[in-house]
């Protein structure tokens, strides 16, 4: 379920983040991700792609991302971006690791401006995820930041 959460997942990698914040986040990932796997009929290959830090090729895999984005309020039901929801997810970092918070906040803002809304909300979710992966790497986060 690593890259399913896209933006919020990145904060797991920051060294100064408390175990409690990470644990709370991981529990949310498991809960929302588990529900979304069932709702989207995502296949093992889709999940395997995500675990390998890749965007799934299948529509079901992309819809798995969309479902999880909705669960974390990154995207609205119509597929549009919910910038406030994405930033709210980062709130626990403000005090716990202000530097990581600022980097991730900037990534959220950058991707919010870069990503265009597709007529297919699942494709939009895929575009968001790719942007976040690219921007996170450009901001010094390694791919193991998605390890949960």
C-alpha positions in Angstrom: 0.0 0.0 0.0 3.0 2.3 0.0 2.4 4.7 -2.8 -1.4 4.6 -2.5 -1.4 7.5 -0.3 0.9 9.5 -2.5 1.6 12.8 -0.8 1.0 11.9 2.8 3.0 8.8 2.6 6.2 10.8 2.0 6.3 12.0 5.5 7.0 8.5 6.8 10.6 8.9 5.6 11.5 12.0 7.6 13.8 11.0 10.4 12.5 13.4 13.0 8.9 12.3 12.8 7.6 10.6 16.0 6.7 7.0 16.0 3.2 7.9 17.1 2.5 10.0 14.0 3.9 7.3 11.7 1.9 4.6 13.4 -1.3 6.6 13.1 -0.7 7.2 9.4 0.1 3.6 8.7 -3.1 2.5 10.4 -5.0 4.9 8.1 -3.2 3.5 5.1 -4.1 0.0 6.0 -7.8 0.8 6.7 -8.5 2.9 3.6 -6.3 0.8 1.3 -8.0 -2.4 2.4 -11.4 -1.0 1.7 -10.4 0.4 -1.7 -8.9 -2.9 -2.9 -12.3 -4.5 -2.5 -14.2 -1.6 -4.0 -12.0 -1.3 -7.2 -11.3 -4.9 -7.9 -7.6 -4.1 -8.0 -5.5 -7.2 -9.0 -2.3 -8.4 -7.4 -0.3 -6.9 -10.3 -1.8 -3.5 -9.5 -0.8 -3.8 -5.9 2.6 -5.1 -6.9 3.2 -2.1 -9.1 2.4 0.2 -6.2 4.7 -1.8 -3.9 7.4 -1.3 -6.5 6.8 2.5 -6.4 5.2 2.4 -9.9 1.9 3.7 -11.1 -0.3 0.7 -12.1 -1.0 0.3 -15.8 -4.5 -1.0 -15.4 -7.6 1.1 -15.0 -8.5 -0.8 -11.8 -5.1 0.1 -10.3 -5.5 3.7 -11.2 -8.9 3.6 -9.6 -7.4 2.2 -6.5 -5.3 5.3 -6.3 -8.4 7.4 -6.8 -10.3 5.6 -4.1 -7.5 6.1 -1.6 -7.1 9.8 -2.6 -10.8 10.2 -1.9 -10.4 8.4 1.5 -7.7 10.9 2.4 -9.6 13.9 0.9 -6.9 14.5 -1.8 -9.5 14.3 -4.5 -13.2 14.9 -4.5 -15.8 12.4 -5.7 -15.9 14.1 -9.1 -12.1 13.7 -9.5 -11.2 17.3 -8.9 -8.3 18.1 -6.6 -8.9 18.9 -2.9 -5.9 21.0 -2.0 -7.2 21.8 1.4 -7.7 18.1 2.1 -4.1 17.3 1.0 -2.7 20.0 3.2 -4.8 19.1 6.2 -3.4 15.5 6.0 0.0 17.1 6.6 -1.1 18.9 9.8 0.5 16.4 12.2 3.9 17.3 10.8 3.7 21.0 11.6 5.0 20.5 15.1 6.6 17.0 14.7 8.9 17.9 11.7 8.4 21.4 10.4 11.1 21.0 7.7 9.4 17.9 6.3 6.0 19.7 6.5 7.3 22.6 4.5 8.8 20.4 1.8 5.6 18.3 1.5 3.4 21.3 1.6 5.4 22.7 -1.4 5.1 19.4 -3.2 1.3 19.5 -2.7 1.1 23.1 -4.0 3.3 22.3 -7.0 1.4 19.2 -8.0 -1.9 21.0 -7.5 -0.8 23.6 -10.0 0.8 21.1 -12.4 -1.7 18.3 -12.7 -4.6 18.8 -15.1 -8.0 17.2 -14.4 -8.7 14.4 -16.7 -12.3 13.4 -17.6 -11.4 10.1 -15.9 -10.8 10.7 -12.2 -8.7 7.5 -12.0 -6.3 8.9 -14.6 -6.2 12.2 -12.6 -5.2 10.2 -9.5 -2.5 8.5 -11.5 -1.2 11.9 -12.7 -1.2 13.2 -9.2 0.7 10.2 -7.9 3.3 10.6 -10.7 3.8 14.3 -10.0 4.2 13.6 -6.2 6.8 10.9 -6.9 8.7 13.1 -9.2 8.6 16.2 -7.0 9.4 14.2 -3.9 12.5 12.8 -5.6 13.5 16.3 -6.7 13.1 17.5 -3.1 15.5 14.9 -1.7 13.1 12.2 -0.6 14.3 8.7 -1.6 12.0 6.0 -3.0 12.1 4.2 0.4 10.1 7.0 1.8 7.1 4.9 0.7 8.1 2.0 2.9 5.5 1.3 5.4 
